[in-house]
Amino acid sequence: MDTTVKTHDITNSVAGAAPSAEGLQPFLHDAVVTLYAPSFAVSHADGQIDGGADGFYHGDSRALARLTVAADGIAIAPVRGALDGADRAAFRGVLRGLGEDTADPAVTLHRRRAITSGRLEETLEVINAGGQNVRFRLIVTAATDLALMERVKTGDTQPAVTATAFAGGLDWSRGAFAVRLVSTPEPTAVDPAAGRLEYEIELAPGAAWTAVLRCDAAHEDGDQFPAPPADSVPWRVPALRSADRRFDHWIDQSAADLDRLRLTDSEAPEDQFLAAGAPWFLTLFGRDSLWAARMLLPLGTGLAAGTLRTLARRQGTASDPESQEQPGKILHEVRRAAQEFHDSFALPPSYYGTVDATPLWVTLLHDSWRWGLAPEQVEQLLPNAESALAWMRDHGDADGDGFLKYIDLTGRGLANQGWKDSGDAIRHRDGRLAAAPIALCEVQAYAYEAARGGAALLRAFGRPGADEWEEWAERLADRFRAHFWVEDERGAYPAVALDRDRKPVDSVTSGFGHLLGTGLLNQEESALLAARLSSPDLDSGHGLRTLSSDSVGYNPYGYHIGSIWPHDTAIAVHGLVRAGFPDEAASLAAGLLTASAGFDARLPELFAGHGVATDAWPSPYPASCRPQAWAAASSVLVLQSVLGLSADVPAGTLTVAPGFAEAYRPLTVRGLDVAGGRLDISVDADGTAHIEAPAGLEVKREHQAPR
């Protein structure tokens, strides 16, 4: 294969054109994203793939940067474009003036898109519904830069790769990445220099013409994380019917998106996990994949098991300052190659710069056991759990002050290494940025929960160390109470972090929600945080703001300093229910449902934090991923919270305690899963619950979630 690269600039400078967005991250808020991981397509609402982040992608590489359809000398007016599930979309347009006897459109274009792993397929159908014979030339233009994802994300224009032609289409290649676009039927003419396929079309009244374009993309060495078989979904797909149809729609769309975010471990193809999101993060992310799997536990433990094993295979075994690998540590992300964003920001292919993935891994193992993961599968992973716990003690708390913390010593990695990992995320109330090493409040809660859950696992399976980790957790709780709590005019609250001087970073944030229900707080402390979370500076009416609107530096479009993240809000909803505050949880859940309707039930990674005081509908964060795994999985966590659902399969119990189901009842959900058996729950309008659970489980019914 000829791998010589010939280049020209895809975009041409035009005098008087709008200011360039060169060097700026492309916006996505009005894009149509069709997905079948590890492939996806991004287009305009009219179906045209042309500019910015538009393209057909496979395995972190852009296979097509342009795929447009035009009629020579005739305007095509878009009239409709919409998703169909996650992997399909359709677009309609009118060929203005062609074959028209009246003001009614006569000739239309129907463009149908379908994505599968490694393939984009577009069906073009032109229909003449008028009374005249029509003749015209249809032109398909294709181009690509074969750019890596980080280059697309930076907004830097990349030189295009010139195509080579064959009778049915066009080829492009560079290095080990090859792309082929094939047309059926063959075009009338192919121009590789311009990337054009031309079709001479003649249609009698009532006639139609159809062409199918297939674009195949492949890396020579195969997919790093291949797509699983379509029929191998490792969870039950729930069916929800409630009094609030927005909830039903959110669950349905989320299920479709989660299905198409599935990837497999190439080292063990039976193990599946969820890619974090499209377009920027369609790969394995420790934190994201763990949280999403945890949120989906009421649908089964299969995804959690695959996620745990995939990450366990890559658990740190050595100390490497460049990648930040350490023994026992769970990684942050994996890419095909190193990412070079700019001189001061570059990440190796396997990057371990995360402080929270390791305790989250332990907690997912514990929670999976409670939901019925087979004991032999749990036991196989206990050595990894012991290594992860040891990392918390020996490396996460490197200076021995008793708190998990992080610092980037490379100068090229992530400055912040919790889930709020943008450079300006962790700041004092007066706007000053915190200096590392930084100990985050929610990470201490994760560590406490991991130590307690790890101790329970060790004791249940007859392994040593349970008492040690319970004592470690209690010491952590005491230290947290002594060092994190601060006060303002409204009372006491935990700081978002401790800085390098072990001083509280006193901003008011959504991190409160991650502490609730973990056991780190007592009831009085939980009540203080429940009141804070329900105040209008944090509760926007569309979800939780990441930073209080009263804070210096608050920005409703700030990535972690005022925006709203659905997963963050859903975690707070669940934490409030676990801590015994269903009313406060209900308000936040209602906000997410309003937001879901504003995004056609496909909630993005994040959106702007303006809130209902000024905006009836949420505004997009323009560069947000959509779909995003933990945003989609949040729908299931909210459903679990509405039902007050928890499981303890080792103890033989299932608890159902609908604490704030009033707005959604009558409610019926079919196809939940506990211990591998089907679970169906109905709540009547009067609050009466009907539960069909697997045999052998004692069902505990409560009027609201226990405190």
C-alpha positions in Angstrom: 0.0 0.0 0.0 1.3 3.5 -0.9 1.6 5.4 2.4 3.0 8.6 0.8 1.1 11.6 2.2 0.3 14.4 -0.2 -1.3 17.4 1.5 -3.3 20.5 0.9 -5.3 22.7 3.2 -9.0 21.6 3.5 -10.1 25.1 4.2 -9.6 28.1 2.0 -9.2 31.6 3.1 -12.0 33.9 1.9 -11.8 37.6 2.0 -14.4 39.0 4.4 -15.0 35.6 6.0 -16.0 35.3 9.7 -13.2 35.4 12.2 -11.3 32.1 12.4 -11.8 29.7 15.3 -8.3 28.3 14.6 -6.7 27.0 17.7 -9.9 26.9 19.7 -11.6 23.7 20.8 -14.5 23.0 18.4 -18.1 23.5 19.6 -20.5 20.5 19.5 -23.7 21.8 21.0 -25.7 21.7 17.8 -24.0 18.6 16.3 -25.7 15.3 15.6 -23.5 12.5 17.0 -24.2 8.9 15.9 -22.2 6.3 17.7 -21.0 2.7 17.7 -17.9 2.6 19.8 -15.0 2.7 18.8 -16.5 4.6 15.9 -18.8 7.6 15.6 -19.8 10.4 13.3 -20.3 14.1 14.0 -22.3 16.3 11.6 -24.4 19.4 11.4 -28.1 19.2 12.0 -28.7 19.0 8.2 -26.4 15.9 8.0 -23.5 17.7 6.3 -20.1 16.7 7.6 -17.9 19.7 7.1 -15.7 21.7 9.5 -14.8 21.9 13.1 -15.1 18.6 14.9 -17.2 17.1 12.1 -16.2 13.8 10.8 -16.3 10.1 10.8 -13.9 8.7 13.5 -12.5 5.3 14.3 -10.2 4.5 17.2 -9.2 8.1 18.0 -8.5 8.9 14.4 -10.6 11.0 12.0 -11.4 8.9 8.9 -13.4 11.5 7.1 -13.4 15.3 7.8 -15.9 16.1 5.1 -18.8 14.3 3.5 -21.2 16.7 1.9 -24.0 16.3 -0.6 -25.0 19.0 -3.1 -27.0 19.4 -6.3 -25.2 21.3 -9.1 -26.8 24.7 -9.3 -29.7 23.8 -7.0 -30.0 24.7 -3.3 -30.9 21.8 -1.0 -32.9 23.3 1.9 -32.8 21.2 5.1 -36.1 20.5 6.6 -35.5 17.7 9.2 -32.7 15.9 11.0 -32.9 13.6 13.9 -31.3 10.7 15.8 -32.8 7.3 15.8 -31.5 5.6 18.9 -27.7 6.0 19.2 -26.2 4.7 16.0 -28.6 6.0 13.3 -29.8 9.4 12.1 -31.9 10.6 9.2 -32.0 14.0 7.4 -34.4 15.4 4.8 -34.0 18.2 2.4 -35.8 19.8 -0.5 -34.2 20.5 -3.9 -35.6 24.0 -4.2 -37.4 24.8 -7.4 -36.6 21.5 -9.1 -39.6 20.0 -10.9 -42.1 22.3 -9.1 -45.4 23.3 -10.6 -46.7 24.9 -7.5 -45.3 26.2 -4.2 -45.1 22.6 -3.0 -41.7 20.8 -2.9 -41.4 18.2 -5.6 -37.9 16.7 -5.4 -36.5 15.7 -2.0 -33.3 14.1 -0.6 -33.5 11.6 2.2 -30.1 11.0 3.8 -30.0 8.0 6.2 -26.9 7.4 8.3 -25.9 4.2 10.2 -22.7 3.6 12.2 -21.2 0.2 13.0 -17.7 -0.5 14.2 -15.3 0.7 11.6 -18.0 1.7 9.1 -20.1 4.7 8.2 -22.9 3.9 5.8 -25.0 6.6 4.2 -28.0 5.9 2.0 -29.0 8.8 -0.3 -32.5 8.6 -1.8 -33.8 11.2 -4.2 -37.6 11.1 -4.8 -39.5 13.0 -7.5 -43.0 13.5 -6.2 -43.8 16.2 -8.8 -45.3 16.0 -12.2 -42.3 16.8 -14.3 -39.3 14.9 -15.6 -36.2 16.2 -13.8 -32.5 16.0 -14.6 -29.6 17.2 -12.5 -26.1 16.4 -11.2 -25.6 15.2 -7.6 -22.2 15.8 -6.1 -20.7 14.1 -3.1 -17.5 15.7 -1.8 -15.3 13.8 0.6 -12.0 14.8 2.3 -9.9 13.8 5.3 -6.9 14.9 7.3 -6.6 11.5 9.1 -6.0 13.6 12.2 -5.5 12.2 15.7 -8.2 13.2 18.2 -6.0 15.5 20.3 -5.3 17.6 17.2 -9.0 17.9 16.4 -9.6 18.9 20.0 -7.1 21.7 20.0 -8.8 23.2 16.9 -5.7 23.3 14.8 -6.4 22.9 11.1 -4.6 19.9 9.7 -3.5 19.5 6.1 -5.7 17.2 4.1 -4.6 13.9 2.7 -5.1 13.6 -1.1 -7.3 10.7 -2.2 -6.5 8.0 -4.8 -9.4 7.0 -7.0 -10.8 3.6 -8.1 -13.9 2.9 -10.1 -16.3 2.9 -7.2 -14.9 5.6 -4.9 -11.8 7.0 -3.1 -9.0 5.7 -0.8 -6.8 7.5 1.8 -4.1 6.2 4.0 -1.3 7.4 6.3 1.0 5.1 8.2 -1.1 2.2 9.5 -4.5 3.9 9.2 -6.5 3.3 6.0 -9.9 4.6 4.8 -11.9 3.6 1.8 -15.2 5.2 0.5 -17.2 3.0 -1.8 -20.3 4.0 -3.8 -23.0 1.7 -5.0 -23.8 2.3 -7.8 -20.5 3.6 -9.2 -20.4 7.3 -9.7 -20.6 8.8 -13.2 -17.3 10.5 -12.5 -14.6 10.4 -9.8 -12.3 13.3 -9.2 -9.7 12.3 -6.5 -8.0 15.7 -6.4 -11.2 17.4 -5.4 -12.6 14.4 -3.6 -15.7 14.4 -5.7 -18.1 11.7 -6.7 -20.6 12.9 -9.4 -23.9 11.3 -10.4 -26.0 12.2 -13.4 -29.6 11.6 -12.3 -32.8 11.7 -14.4 -36.2 11.0 -12.7 -39.6 10.6 -14.1 -42.6 11.7 -12.0 -43.0 9.3 -9.1 -39.5 7.8 -9.6 -36.7 7.5 -7.1 -32.9 7.1 -7.2 -30.8 5.5 -4.5 -27.1 5.3 -3.8 -25.3 3.8 -0.8 -22.0 5.2 0.4 -19.9 3.0 2.7 -16.8 4.3 4.4 -14.6 1.7 6.1 -11.7 2.7 8.4 -9.2 0.4 10.0 -5.9 0.4 11.9 -3.4 -2.1 10.5 -2.8 -3.6 14.0 -6.6 -3.8 14.8 -8.6 -2.0 17.4 -7.1 -1.2 20.8 -10.5 -1.8 22.4 -12.8 -3.6 20.0 -16.6 -3.4 19.8 -18.4 -6.3 21.4 -21.0 -8.3 19.6 -24.2 -6.4 19.2 -26.2 -9.1 21.1 -23.9 -9.3 24.1 -25.1 -6.4 26.3 -23.9 -7.3 29.9 -26.9 -5.8 31.6 -30.7 -6.1 31.5 -32.4 -3.3 29.6 -35.0 -1.7 31.8 -38.5 -0.6 30.7 -39.9 2.3 32.7 -43.4 3.6 32.5 -44.1 6.4 34.9 -46.4 9.4 35.3 -43.6 11.6 34.1 -42.9 10.6 30.4 -39.7 12.7 30.5 -38.3 10.1 32.9 -39.3 7.2 30.6 -37.7 8.9 27.6 -34.5 9.7 29.5 -34.1 6.0 30.5 -34.8 4.8 26.9 -32.3 7.2 25.2 -29.7 6.5 27.9 -30.1 2.7 27.4 -29.5 3.2 23.6 -26.5 5.4 24.2 -24.9 3.1 26.8 -25.3 0.1 24.5 -23.3 1.8 21.8 -20.6 3.1 24.3 -19.6 -0.5 25.1 -16.0 -1.7 24.3 -14.1 -4.8 25.1 -10.7 -5.6 26.5 -8.6 -6.9 23.6 -6.7 -9.0 26.2 -10.0 -10.7 27.3 -12.8 -10.0 24.8 -15.4 -11.3 27.1 -14.9 -8.4 29.5 -16.8 -5.2 28.6 -16.6 -1.7 29.9 -18.0 1.7 28.9 -16.0 4.2 26.9 -16.3 7.6 28.7 -17.9 9.6 25.9 -17.9 11.0 22.3 -16.1 12.6 20.8 -13.2 13.4 23.1 -13.1 10.5 25.4 -14.1 7.3 23.5 -11.7 5.0 25.3 -11.1 3.5 28.7 -11.1 6.0 31.6 -10.7 4.6 35.1 -12.9 7.0 37.0 -15.6 7.3 34.3 -15.9 3.6 33.6 -16.0 2.8 37.3 -18.7 5.3 38.2 -20.8 4.3 35.1 -20.6 0.6 36.0 -21.5 1.4 39.6 -24.6 3.4 38.6 -25.7 0.5 36.4 -25.5 -2.2 39.2 -29.4 -2.4 39.5 -29.3 -3.7 35.9 -26.7 -6.5 36.6 -23.1 -7.0 37.7 -21.8 -8.1 34.3 -20.5 -4.7 33.3 -19.0 -4.0 36.7 -17.1 -7.4 36.5 -15.7 -6.6 33.1 -14.7 -3.1 34.1 -13.0 -4.3 37.3 -11.1 -7.0 35.5 -10.1 -4.7 32.6 -8.7 -2.1 35.0 -7.1 -4.8 37.2 -5.1 -6.1 34.3 -3.6 -2.6 34.0 -3.2 -1.9 37.7 0.1 -0.3 38.5 3.0 -2.5 39.4 6.0 -0.1 39.4 6.7 3.5 40.1 7.1 5.7 36.9 7.1 9.4 37.5 6.3 10.2 33.8 3.1 8.1 33.6 2.5 8.5 37.4 2.1 4.7 37.7 2.5 3.4 41.2 2.1 -0.1 42.7 -1.6 -0.8 43.2 -2.8 2.3 41.4 -5.7 2.3 39.0 -5.1 4.2 35.8 -6.8 7.4 34.5 -6.9 6.7 30.7 -5.5 4.6 27.9 -4.9 5.8 24.3 -3.4 4.3 21.2 -0.5 6.7 21.3 0.9 9.6 23.4 -1.2 12.8 23.3 0.7 15.9 22.5 -1.6 18.9 23.1 1.0 21.6 23.5 4.5 22.1 25.1 3.2 22.1 28.7 0.5 19.4 28.3 1.2 15.9 27.0 0.1 12.5 28.3 1.6 9.1 27.8 -0.5 6.3 26.2 -1.3 4.8 29.6 -1.7 7.6 32.2 -2.2 7.1 35.9 -2.8 10.7 36.9 -5.9 10.2 39.0 -6.3 10.2 42.8 -9.8 8.7 42.9 -9.9 5.8 40.5 -8.2 3.4 43.0 -10.6 3.8 45.9 -13.5 3.8 43.5 -12.3 0.5 42.1 -12.4 -1.1 45.6 -15.9 0.3 46.2 -17.2 -1.0 42.9 -15.9 -4.5 43.8 -17.7 -4.3 47.2 -20.9 -3.0 45.7 -20.9 -5.6 43.0 -20.6 -8.3 45.7 -23.6 -6.8 47.4 -25.6 -6.8 44.2 -24.8 -10.5 43.6 -21.5 -10.8 41.7 -20.5 -14.5 42.0 -18.3 -15.1 45.0 -15.6 -16.8 42.9 -15.4 -13.7 40.7 -15.1 -11.5 43.7 -12.4 -13.7 45.3 -10.3 -13.7 42.1 -10.1 -9.9 42.4 -9.3 -9.7 46.1 -5.5 -9.5 45.5 -6.0 -6.5 43.3 -8.2 -5.0 46.1 -5.5 -5.5 48.6 -3.0 -3.8 46.3 -5.4 -0.9 45.8 -5.9 -0.5 49.5 -2.2 -0.6 50.1 -1.8 2.2 47.4 -4.1 4.4 49.5 -1.9 4.0 52.5 1.5 3.9 51.0 1.3 6.2 47.9 -2.0 8.1 48.0 -1.0 9.4 51.4 2.6 9.8 50.5 3.5 12.3 53.3 1.7 10.4 56.0 -0.7 13.0 57.2 -3.6 10.6 56.7 -5.2 12.1 53.6 -5.2 11.0 50.0 -3.7 13.8 47.8 -2.1 14.5 44.4 0.5 16.6 42.7 1.7 16.5 39.1 5.5 16.5 39.3 6.0 16.2 35.5 4.8 19.7 34.6 3.1 18.2 31.6 0.3 16.2 33.2 -3.0 17.1 34.8 -2.6 19.7 37.4 -5.8 18.5 39.2 -6.4 14.8 39.4 -9.9 14.4 40.9 -13.0 14.4 38.7 -12.8 18.1 38.6 -9.5 18.0 36.7 -9.4 21.4 34.9 -6.6 23.6 35.9 -8.8 26.2 37.6 -11.2 23.8 39.3 -9.9 23.8 42.9 -10.0 27.4 44.2 -10.5 29.3 47.4 -13.7 31.2 48.0 -11.9 34.5 47.0 -10.9 33.0 43.7 -7.3 32.1 44.5 -6.2 28.7 43.0 -5.2 26.0 45.4 -1.5 24.9 45.4 -0.6 21.3 45.2 -0.3 18.8 46.9 -4.1 18.9 47.2 -6.4 16.6 49.3 -9.9 16.7 47.9 -12.9 16.3 50.3 -14.7 13.8 48.1 -11.6 11.7 47.7 -11.4 11.3 51.5 -15.0 10.0 51.4 -14.2 7.6 48.6 -11.2 6.4 50.6 -13.3 5.9 53.7 -15.9 4.0 51.8 -13.2 1.9 50.1 -11.5 1.1 53.4 -14.8 0.0 55.0 -16.0 -1.9 51.9 -12.5 -3.5 51.6 -12.6 -4.6 55.2 -16.0 -6.2 54.7 -14.7 -8.1 51.7 -11.6 -9.3 53.5 -13.6 -10.5 56.5 -16.2 -12.2 54.3 -13.6 -14.2 52.4 -11.4 -15.0 55.4 -8.5 -12.8 54.5 -6.4 -10.8 57.0 -6.5 -7.1 57.4 -10.2 -6.3 58.0 -9.7 -4.8 61.4 -6.7 -2.7 60.2 -8.8 -1.1 57.4 -11.8 -0.4 59.6 -9.4 1.4 62.1 -7.8 3.2 59.2 -11.2 4.4 58.1 -12.2 5.7 61.5 -8.9 7.6 61.9 -9.6 9.2 58.5 -13.1 10.2 59.6 -11.7 11.8 62.7 -9.0 13.7 60.8 -11.5 14.9 58.2 -13.7 16.3 61.0 -10.8 18.0 62.6 -9.2 19.6 59.4 -11.8 20.0 56.6 -14.7 21.7 58.4 -14.9 25.5 58.1 -17.6 28.1 58.7 -19.2 31.1 57.0 -22.3 33.2 57.8 -24.5 30.2 57.0 -22.7 27.8 59.3 -20.3 24.9 59.1 -19.4 23.0 55.9 -16.4 21.0 54.6 -13.8 22.8 52.5 -13.5 21.4 48.9 -9.8 20.5 49.7 -6.7 21.1 51.8 -3.8 22.8 50.0 -0.1 22.2 50.2 0.0 24.1 53.5 -2.8 21.8 54.8 -5.1 24.9 54.9 -8.7 24.5 53.9 -9.7 25.6 50.4 -13.0 27.1 51.5 -15.1 27.3 48.3 -18.7 26.0 48.4 -19.1 23.2 45.8 -21.1 20.3 44.6 -18.5 18.0 46.2 -20.8 17.9 49.3 -23.0 15.4 47.4 -20.2 12.9 47.1 -19.7 12.8 50.9 -23.3 11.9 51.8 -24.2 8.3 52.4 -20.6 7.2 52.4 -20.4 6.9 56.2 -17.8 9.6 56.6 -20.4 12.1 58.1 -22.6 11.8 61.1 -26.3 12.7 60.9 -25.9 16.3 62.0 -23.2 16.9 59.5 -25.3 15.3 56.7 -28.2 17.6 57.6 -26.0 20.6 57.2 -24.9 19.5 53.7 -28.4 18.6 52.7 -29.5 22.1 53.5 -26.5 23.5 51.5 -27.2 21.4 48.5 -30.8 22.5 48.3 -29.9 26.2 48.4 -30.3 28.2 45.2 -26.6 29.0 44.9 -25.9 25.3 44.3 -29.3 23.9 43.2 -30.0 25.7 39.9 -33.3 24.1 39.2 -31.6 22.1 36.4 -29.1 20.3 38.6 -26.2 21.1 40.9 -23.7 23.8 40.1 -20.2 22.7 40.5 -19.3 25.9 42.3 -21.6 28.2 44.3 -23.0 31.1 42.3 -22.0 33.3 45.3 -18.3 32.4 44.8 -15.6 34.7 43.3 -14.8 33.2 39.9 -18.2 31.5 39.4 -18.8 31.1 35.7 -21.9 29.3 34.4 -19.8 28.2 31.4 -16.8 27.2 33.6 -15.9 23.6 33.0 -15.8 22.9 36.8 -16.5 26.3 38.3 -20.2 26.8 37.8 -21.4 24.4 35.1 -23.7 21.4 35.9 -22.7 17.8 35.4 -25.5 15.3 35.4 -23.5 12.5 37.0 -22.5 14.9 39.8 -26.1 15.8 40.5 -27.2 12.1 40.4 -24.5 11.2 42.9 -25.8 13.9 45.2 -29.4 12.6 44.7 -28.3 9.1 45.7 -26.3 10.4 48.6 -29.2 12.4 49.9 -31.5 9.3 49.7 -28.9 7.1 51.5 -28.4 9.7 54.2 -32.2 10.0 54.7 -33.1 13.3 52.9 -35.5 12.3 50.2 -37.1 15.8 49.9 -33.9 17.4 49.0 -33.1 14.6 46.6 -36.5 15.1 44.9 -35.7 18.7 44.0 -32.4 17.8 42.4 -33.9 14.9 40.5 -36.6 17.1 39.2 -34.0 19.5 37.9 -32.3 16.7 36.0 -35.6 15.7 34.4 -36.2 19.2 33.2 -32.7 19.3 31.8 -33.1 16.0 30.1 -36.1 17.3 28.2 -34.1 20.3 27.1 -31.5 18.0 25.5 -34.0 15.5 23.9 -33.2 13.0 26.7 -29.5 12.7 25.7 -28.0 14.6 28.6 -24.5 15.9 27.8 -21.3 15.5 29.8 -22.1 19.0 31.3 -24.1 22.1 30.6 -24.2 25.7 31.6 -25.2 26.6 35.2 -27.5 29.6 34.7 -30.5 27.8 36.2 -34.3 28.4 36.2 -34.0 31.9 37.7 -33.0 33.2 34.3 -33.4 30.3 31.8 -36.4 28.0 31.4 -34.2 25.5 29.6 -30.5 24.8 30.2 -27.9 26.2 27.8 -25.3 23.8 26.4 -21.7 23.8 27.3 -20.6 24.1 23.7 -17.7 21.6 23.7 -19.3 19.0 25.8 -19.3 15.3 25.0 -22.8 14.0 24.1 -23.4 11.1 24.7 -21.3 10.6 27.9 -21.3 7.3 29.8 -21.8 8.6 33.3 -24.4 11.2 32.2 -26.4 8.5 30.6 -25.9 6.1 33.5 -27.2 8.8 35.8 -30.7 8.0 34.7 -30.5 4.6 36.3 -28.9 6.0 39.5 -31.8 8.5 39.8 -34.3 5.6 39.2 -32.6 3.6 42.0 -32.9 6.6 44.2 -36.6 7.2 43.5 -37.2 3.6 44.5 -34.9 3.7 47.5 -33.4 0.5 46.1 -30.4 -1.3 47.7 -29.2 -4.9 47.8 -27.3 -7.1 50.2 -27.2 -10.4 48.4 -24.7 -12.0 50.8 -27.2 -11.3 53.6 -30.1 -12.4 51.4 -31.9 -9.0 51.5 -33.3 -6.5 49.0 -34.6 -3.1 50.3 -37.2 -1.0 48.4 -38.0 2.3 50.1 -39.6 4.8 47.7 -38.8 8.0 49.3 -39.8 10.6 46.7 -41.7 8.6 44.1 -44.9 10.8 44.3 -44.1 12.8 41.2 -43.6 9.6 39.1 -46.3 7.3 40.3 -47.9 5.2 39.1 -44.6 3.8 38.1 -43.6 0.4 36.8 -40.1 -0.7 36.0 -39.4 -4.1 34.5 -36.0 -5.6 33.8 -33.9 -4.7 36.8 -31.5 -7.3 38.0 -30.3 -8.6 41.4 -28.1 -11.7 41.8 -28.6 -12.5 38.1 -32.4 -12.7 38.5 -35.0 -10.4 37.1 -36.5 -7.7 39.4 -39.8 -5.9 38.6 -41.2 -3.1 40.7 -44.5 -1.2 40.5 -45.6 1.7 42.7 -49.3 2.5 42.6 -50.7 6.1 42.7 -51.4 5.6 46.4 -47.8 4.5 47.1 -48.4 0.8 47.4 -45.3 -1.1 46.1 -45.5 -4.4 44.2 -42.2 -6.3 43.9 -41.3 -9.4 42.0 -37.9 -10.4 43.1 -35.7 -13.5 42.5 -36.4 -16.4 44.9 -34.3 -16.6 48.0 -34.2 -12.8 48.7 -36.0 -11.3 51.6 -37.6 -8.0 50.4 -37.6 -5.2 53.0 -40.2 -2.6 52.3 -39.9 0.8 53.8 -41.8 4.1 53.4 -38.6 6.0 52.8 -34.9 5.3 52.5 -33.3 4.6 55.9 -31.0 7.3 57.4 
